[in-house]
Amino acid sequence: MAQEQKQPRKSSETEEAPQDVTETDVAERKEALDDDVDAILDEIDDVLETNAEDFVKSFIQKGGE
């Protein structure tokens, strides 16, 4: 039995955005995500600075765990 491979068809209604606009959108999105990640990491650092001992103690196994 021969297997058929189907090629995806491009719709004539599909709008293609200019490459530079897409790259700009991607760059803006990346910058926003980078800022969000930095903010989360800063918050984690603050928590660890104030509660480092409690944080470490929460991971210590207690009998039978």
Residue pairs with C-beta under 8 A, 6 or more apart in sequence:
47 55
48 55
